[in-house]
Amino acid sequence: MASTNGSKRNGRKYGPTAQKKVQRAMHERKHGTLRSGGSGAKVTSRRQAIAIGLSEARRAGAKVPKKK
């Protein structure tokens, strides 16, 4: 029997709301309008943009895995 991908069996890790939040954050980063929360500095890092999107999704109650 061939092994299957565990994530398909257990459902999606990220919900559609999380996807929209990250997509919006990436779009803003691309256009240079994404700002960090504390200092208000412009975000240029792709990883930081994703982290901001996931953080917003968590606050909105979206299905997102816990921070490690």
Protein Blocks (a to p, Z undefined) as FASTA:
>chain_A
ZZddfklmnopfbdfklmmmmmmmmmmmmnopaccfklopacfbfklmmmmmmmmmmmno
pacdddZZ
